[in-house]
Amino acid sequence: MSFYQSVLGGSLTLKTYAEAMANQAPEGWEDKIAYAELKTGNSCIKAWDSKLANAEARKIELEVAGDDEQKLRNIFDALCDGGKAKHPLEPQPRGGLTGRLFDKFGLDWIVSIGARK
């Protein structure tokens, strides 16, 4: 999550298992991170360990969208660092620009600039 904070900005809150689960933390896991929350403006990304997550849980795409072209181009480039652009930022038929990538952790991202309604 620190990587995403460096890309997206905002404030990051991390909680250990001991903080998140009080006396129910698995033995030896008390100091490991169980929960993270990244707040950026009016948006929030939350992540946590879950025994309920399945192997297919990674079959998602995350999207960052907005109108600030330079900021979103910088985000696209930063997310590509250590990852790979699948489709560069390109003009779309409906207007605006869209690009797809996977980051250094293997997560898929879409970056959309303008004209997304």
PyMOL commands that place a pseudoatom at each C-alpha (Angstrom):
pseudoatom trace, name=CA, resn=MET, resi=1, chain=A, elem=C, hetatm=0, pos=[0.000, 0.000, 0.000]
pseudoatom trace, name=CA, resn=SER, resi=2, chain=A, elem=C, hetatm=0, pos=[2.961, 2.311, 0.510]
pseudoatom trace, name=CA, resn=PHE, resi=3, chain=A, elem=C, hetatm=0, pos=[3.645, 1.981, -3.226]
pseudoatom trace, name=CA, resn=TYR, resi=4, chain=A, elem=C, hetatm=0, pos=[0.083, 3.057, -4.070]
pseudoatom trace, name=CA, resn=GLN, resi=5, chain=A, elem=C, hetatm=0, pos=[0.385, 5.961, -1.652]
pseudoatom trace, name=CA, resn=SER, resi=6, chain=A, elem=C, hetatm=0, pos=[3.554, 7.071, -3.473]
pseudoatom trace, name=CA, resn=VAL, resi=7, chain=A, elem=C, hetatm=0, pos=[1.622, 6.951, -6.773]
pseudoatom trace, name=CA, resn=LEU, resi=8, chain=A, elem=C, hetatm=0, pos=[-1.790, 8.274, -5.718]
pseudoatom trace, name=CA, resn=GLY, resi=9, chain=A, elem=C, hetatm=0, pos=[-0.876, 10.422, -2.697]
pseudoatom trace, name=CA, resn=GLY, resi=10, chain=A, elem=C, hetatm=0, pos=[-3.150, 10.597, 0.313]
pseudoatom trace, name=CA, resn=SER, resi=11, chain=A, elem=C, hetatm=0, pos=[-2.939, 9.357, 3.866]
pseudoatom trace, name=CA, resn=LEU, resi=12, chain=A, elem=C, hetatm=0, pos=[-2.240, 5.715, 4.685]
pseudoatom trace, name=CA, resn=THR, resi=13, chain=A, elem=C, hetatm=0, pos=[-3.446, 3.941, 7.812]
pseudoatom trace, name=CA, resn=LEU, resi=14, chain=A, elem=C, hetatm=0, pos=[-2.058, 0.498, 8.661]
pseudoatom trace, name=CA, resn=LYS, resi=15, chain=A, elem=C, hetatm=0, pos=[-3.308, -1.788, 11.442]
pseudoatom trace, name=CA, resn=THR, resi=16, chain=A, elem=C, hetatm=0, pos=[-1.582, -4.854, 12.780]
pseudoatom trace, name=CA, resn=TYR, resi=17, chain=A, elem=C, hetatm=0, pos=[-3.454, -8.034, 13.616]
pseudoatom trace, name=CA, resn=ALA, resi=18, chain=A, elem=C, hetatm=0, pos=[-3.161, -7.115, 17.296]
pseudoatom trace, name=CA, resn=GLU, resi=19, chain=A, elem=C, hetatm=0, pos=[-4.790, -3.718, 16.619]
pseudoatom trace, name=CA, resn=ALA, resi=20, chain=A, elem=C, hetatm=0, pos=[-7.471, -5.068, 14.293]
pseudoatom trace, name=CA, resn=MET, resi=21, chain=A, elem=C, hetatm=0, pos=[-8.370, -8.252, 16.160]
pseudoatom trace, name=CA, resn=ALA, resi=22, chain=A, elem=C, hetatm=0, pos=[-7.615, -7.440, 19.806]
pseudoatom trace, name=CA, resn=ASN, resi=23, chain=A, elem=C, hetatm=0, pos=[-7.081, -10.757, 21.625]
pseudoatom trace, name=CA, resn=GLN, resi=24, chain=A, elem=C, hetatm=0, pos=[-7.998, -12.891, 18.595]
pseudoatom trace, name=CA, resn=ALA, resi=25, chain=A, elem=C, hetatm=0, pos=[-4.833, -12.315, 16.537]
pseudoatom trace, name=CA, resn=PRO, resi=26, chain=A, elem=C, hetatm=0, pos=[-3.216, -15.573, 15.397]
pseudoatom trace, name=CA, resn=GLU, resi=27, chain=A, elem=C, hetatm=0, pos=[-0.173, -16.435, 17.500]
pseudoatom trace, name=CA, resn=GLY, resi=28, chain=A, elem=C, hetatm=0, pos=[2.981, -14.974, 15.968]
pseudoatom trace, name=CA, resn=TRP, resi=29, chain=A, elem=C, hetatm=0, pos=[0.981, -12.629, 13.712]
pseudoatom trace, name=CA, resn=GLU, resi=30, chain=A, elem=C, hetatm=0, pos=[0.335, -9.858, 16.219]
pseudoatom trace, name=CA, resn=ASP, resi=31, chain=A, elem=C, hetatm=0, pos=[2.786, -7.419, 14.564]
pseudoatom trace, name=CA, resn=LYS, resi=32, chain=A, elem=C, hetatm=0, pos=[1.945, -8.259, 10.926]
pseudoatom trace, name=CA, resn=ILE, resi=33, chain=A, elem=C, hetatm=0, pos=[-0.237, -5.880, 8.896]
pseudoatom trace, name=CA, resn=ALA, resi=34, chain=A, elem=C, hetatm=0, pos=[-3.835, -7.064, 8.661]
pseudoatom trace, name=CA, resn=TYR, resi=35, chain=A, elem=C, hetatm=0, pos=[-5.570, -3.964, 7.296]
pseudoatom trace, name=CA, resn=ALA, resi=36, chain=A, elem=C, hetatm=0, pos=[-4.678, -0.907, 5.228]
pseudoatom trace, name=CA, resn=GLU, resi=37, chain=A, elem=C, hetatm=0, pos=[-6.657, 2.140, 4.179]
pseudoatom trace, name=CA, resn=LEU, resi=38, chain=A, elem=C, hetatm=0, pos=[-5.501, 4.784, 1.691]
pseudoatom trace, name=CA, resn=LYS, resi=39, chain=A, elem=C, hetatm=0, pos=[-7.583, 7.969, 1.631]
pseudoatom trace, name=CA, resn=THR, resi=40, chain=A, elem=C, hetatm=0, pos=[-7.127, 10.336, -1.306]
pseudoatom trace, name=CA, resn=GLY, resi=41, chain=A, elem=C, hetatm=0, pos=[-9.501, 13.287, -1.513]
pseudoatom trace, name=CA, resn=ASN, resi=42, chain=A, elem=C, hetatm=0, pos=[-13.032, 11.854, -1.614]
pseudoatom trace, name=CA, resn=SER, resi=43, chain=A, elem=C, hetatm=0, pos=[-11.819, 8.333, -2.426]
pseudoatom trace, name=CA, resn=CYS, resi=44, chain=A, elem=C, hetatm=0, pos=[-10.616, 5.452, -0.315]
pseudoatom trace, name=CA, resn=ILE, resi=45, chain=A, elem=C, hetatm=0, pos=[-8.890, 2.154, -1.106]
pseudoatom trace, name=CA, resn=LYS, resi=46, chain=A, elem=C, hetatm=0, pos=[-9.099, -0.519, 1.592]
pseudoatom trace, name=CA, resn=ALA, resi=47, chain=A, elem=C, hetatm=0, pos=[-7.223, -3.804, 1.728]
pseudoatom trace, name=CA, resn=TRP, resi=48, chain=A, elem=C, hetatm=0, pos=[-7.131, -6.599, 4.283]
pseudoatom trace, name=CA, resn=ASP, resi=49, chain=A, elem=C, hetatm=0, pos=[-6.114, -10.190, 4.681]
pseudoatom trace, name=CA, resn=SER, resi=50, chain=A, elem=C, hetatm=0, pos=[-9.047, -12.517, 4.326]
pseudoatom trace, name=CA, resn=LYS, resi=51, chain=A, elem=C, hetatm=0, pos=[-9.355, -16.256, 4.704]
pseudoatom trace, name=CA, resn=LEU, resi=52, chain=A, elem=C, hetatm=0, pos=[-12.496, -15.919, 2.574]
pseudoatom trace, name=CA, resn=ALA, resi=53, chain=A, elem=C, hetatm=0, pos=[-10.666, -14.641, -0.521]
pseudoatom trace, name=CA, resn=ASN, resi=54, chain=A, elem=C, hetatm=0, pos=[-10.299, -17.235, -3.234]
pseudoatom trace, name=CA, resn=ALA, resi=55, chain=A, elem=C, hetatm=0, pos=[-7.728, -17.807, -5.960]
pseudoatom trace, name=CA, resn=GLU, resi=56, chain=A, elem=C, hetatm=0, pos=[-9.988, -15.989, -8.441]
pseudoatom trace, name=CA, resn=ALA, resi=57, chain=A, elem=C, hetatm=0, pos=[-10.059, -12.806, -6.332]
pseudoatom trace, name=CA, resn=ARG, resi=58, chain=A, elem=C, hetatm=0, pos=[-7.266, -11.285, -8.437]
pseudoatom trace, name=CA, resn=LYS, resi=59, chain=A, elem=C, hetatm=0, pos=[-9.485, -11.301, -11.518]
pseudoatom trace, name=CA, resn=ILE, resi=60, chain=A, elem=C, hetatm=0, pos=[-10.368, -7.635, -11.164]
pseudoatom trace, name=CA, resn=GLU, resi=61, chain=A, elem=C, hetatm=0, pos=[-9.291, -4.374, -12.759]
pseudoatom trace, name=CA, resn=LEU, resi=62, chain=A, elem=C, hetatm=0, pos=[-8.854, -1.215, -10.735]
pseudoatom trace, name=CA, resn=GLU, resi=63, chain=A, elem=C, hetatm=0, pos=[-9.569, 2.116, -12.402]
pseudoatom trace, name=CA, resn=VAL, resi=64, chain=A, elem=C, hetatm=0, pos=[-8.325, 5.634, -11.780]
pseudoatom trace, name=CA, resn=ALA, resi=65, chain=A, elem=C, hetatm=0, pos=[-10.303, 8.249, -13.714]
pseudoatom trace, name=CA, resn=GLY, resi=66, chain=A, elem=C, hetatm=0, pos=[-10.501, 12.009, -13.854]
pseudoatom trace, name=CA, resn=ASP, resi=67, chain=A, elem=C, hetatm=0, pos=[-9.853, 15.141, -15.883]
pseudoatom trace, name=CA, resn=ASP, resi=68, chain=A, elem=C, hetatm=0, pos=[-6.356, 16.171, -14.756]
pseudoatom trace, name=CA, resn=GLU, resi=69, chain=A, elem=C, hetatm=0, pos=[-4.425, 14.831, -17.754]
pseudoatom trace, name=CA, resn=GLN, resi=70, chain=A, elem=C, hetatm=0, pos=[-0.897, 15.466, -16.472]
pseudoatom trace, name=CA, resn=LYS, resi=71, chain=A, elem=C, hetatm=0, pos=[-1.627, 13.964, -13.048]
pseudoatom trace, name=CA, resn=LEU, resi=72, chain=A, elem=C, hetatm=0, pos=[-3.223, 10.864, -14.587]
pseudoatom trace, name=CA, resn=ARG, resi=73, chain=A, elem=C, hetatm=0, pos=[-0.369, 10.455, -17.092]
pseudoatom trace, name=CA, resn=ASN, resi=74, chain=A, elem=C, hetatm=0, pos=[2.031, 10.545, -14.127]
pseudoatom trace, name=CA, resn=ILE, resi=75, chain=A, elem=C, hetatm=0, pos=[-0.079, 7.933, -12.309]
pseudoatom trace, name=CA, resn=PHE, resi=76, chain=A, elem=C, hetatm=0, pos=[-0.090, 5.713, -15.426]
pseudoatom trace, name=CA, resn=ASP, resi=77, chain=A, elem=C, hetatm=0, pos=[3.701, 5.961, -15.726]
pseudoatom trace, name=CA, resn=ALA, resi=78, chain=A, elem=C, hetatm=0, pos=[4.258, 5.343, -11.996]
pseudoatom trace, name=CA, resn=LEU, resi=79, chain=A, elem=C, hetatm=0, pos=[1.988, 2.276, -11.984]
pseudoatom trace, name=CA, resn=CYS, resi=80, chain=A, elem=C, hetatm=0, pos=[3.863, 0.937, -15.053]
pseudoatom trace, name=CA, resn=ASP, resi=81, chain=A, elem=C, hetatm=0, pos=[7.208, 1.233, -13.242]
pseudoatom trace, name=CA, resn=GLY, resi=82, chain=A, elem=C, hetatm=0, pos=[8.157, -2.382, -12.574]
pseudoatom trace, name=CA, resn=GLY, resi=83, chain=A, elem=C, hetatm=0, pos=[4.996, -3.549, -14.353]
pseudoatom trace, name=CA, resn=LYS, resi=84, chain=A, elem=C, hetatm=0, pos=[3.944, -3.294, -17.985]
pseudoatom trace, name=CA, resn=ALA, resi=85, chain=A, elem=C, hetatm=0, pos=[1.594, -1.244, -20.119]
pseudoatom trace, name=CA, resn=LYS, resi=86, chain=A, elem=C, hetatm=0, pos=[-0.856, -3.559, -21.911]
pseudoatom trace, name=CA, resn=HIS, resi=87, chain=A, elem=C, hetatm=0, pos=[-2.337, -0.647, -23.887]
pseudoatom trace, name=CA, resn=PRO, resi=88, chain=A, elem=C, hetatm=0, pos=[-0.807, 2.841, -23.798]
pseudoatom trace, name=CA, resn=LEU, resi=89, chain=A, elem=C, hetatm=0, pos=[-2.954, 5.882, -23.114]
pseudoatom trace, name=CA, resn=GLU, resi=90, chain=A, elem=C, hetatm=0, pos=[-4.822, 6.315, -26.402]
pseudoatom trace, name=CA, resn=PRO, resi=91, chain=A, elem=C, hetatm=0, pos=[-7.739, 8.418, -27.659]
pseudoatom trace, name=CA, resn=GLN, resi=92, chain=A, elem=C, hetatm=0, pos=[-11.103, 6.684, -27.347]
pseudoatom trace, name=CA, resn=PRO, resi=93, chain=A, elem=C, hetatm=0, pos=[-14.119, 6.898, -29.710]
pseudoatom trace, name=CA, resn=ARG, resi=94, chain=A, elem=C, hetatm=0, pos=[-16.234, 8.479, -26.947]
pseudoatom trace, name=CA, resn=GLY, resi=95, chain=A, elem=C, hetatm=0, pos=[-13.485, 11.039, -26.275]
pseudoatom trace, name=CA, resn=GLY, resi=96, chain=A, elem=C, hetatm=0, pos=[-10.762, 11.149, -23.686]
pseudoatom trace, name=CA, resn=LEU, resi=97, chain=A, elem=C, hetatm=0, pos=[-7.838, 8.774, -23.259]
pseudoatom trace, name=CA, resn=THR, resi=98, chain=A, elem=C, hetatm=0, pos=[-7.690, 5.283, -21.759]
pseudoatom trace, name=CA, resn=GLY, resi=99, chain=A, elem=C, hetatm=0, pos=[-4.763, 2.973, -21.052]
pseudoatom trace, name=CA, resn=ARG, resi=100, chain=A, elem=C, hetatm=0, pos=[-4.411, -0.435, -19.413]
pseudoatom trace, name=CA, resn=LEU, resi=101, chain=A, elem=C, hetatm=0, pos=[-1.491, -1.864, -17.468]
pseudoatom trace, name=CA, resn=PHE, resi=102, chain=A, elem=C, hetatm=0, pos=[-0.484, -4.298, -14.782]
pseudoatom trace, name=CA, resn=ASP, resi=103, chain=A, elem=C, hetatm=0, pos=[1.625, -3.013, -11.928]
pseudoatom trace, name=CA, resn=LYS, resi=104, chain=A, elem=C, hetatm=0, pos=[4.679, -4.583, -10.305]
pseudoatom trace, name=CA, resn=PHE, resi=105, chain=A, elem=C, hetatm=0, pos=[2.387, -6.638, -8.046]
pseudoatom trace, name=CA, resn=GLY, resi=106, chain=A, elem=C, hetatm=0, pos=[0.457, -8.067, -11.015]
pseudoatom trace, name=CA, resn=LEU, resi=107, chain=A, elem=C, hetatm=0, pos=[-2.710, -6.025, -10.426]
pseudoatom trace, name=CA, resn=ASP, resi=108, chain=A, elem=C, hetatm=0, pos=[-4.555, -4.800, -13.505]
pseudoatom trace, name=CA, resn=TRP, resi=109, chain=A, elem=C, hetatm=0, pos=[-5.318, -1.080, -13.822]
pseudoatom trace, name=CA, resn=ILE, resi=110, chain=A, elem=C, hetatm=0, pos=[-7.249, 1.144, -16.214]
pseudoatom trace, name=CA, resn=VAL, resi=111, chain=A, elem=C, hetatm=0, pos=[-6.366, 4.841, -16.341]
pseudoatom trace, name=CA, resn=SER, resi=112, chain=A, elem=C, hetatm=0, pos=[-9.043, 7.027, -17.955]
pseudoatom trace, name=CA, resn=ILE, resi=113, chain=A, elem=C, hetatm=0, pos=[-8.636, 10.717, -18.698]
pseudoatom trace, name=CA, resn=GLY, resi=114, chain=A, elem=C, hetatm=0, pos=[-11.647, 12.897, -19.510]
pseudoatom trace, name=CA, resn=ALA, resi=115, chain=A, elem=C, hetatm=0, pos=[-14.907, 12.245, -21.372]
pseudoatom trace, name=CA, resn=ARG, resi=116, chain=A, elem=C, hetatm=0, pos=[-15.871, 9.214, -19.266]
pseudoatom trace, name=CA, resn=LYS, resi=117, chain=A, elem=C, hetatm=0, pos=[-19.589, 9.558, -18.569]
for i in range(1, 117): cmd.bond("trace and resi %d" % i, "trace and resi %d" % (i + 1))
show_as sticks, trace
zoom trace
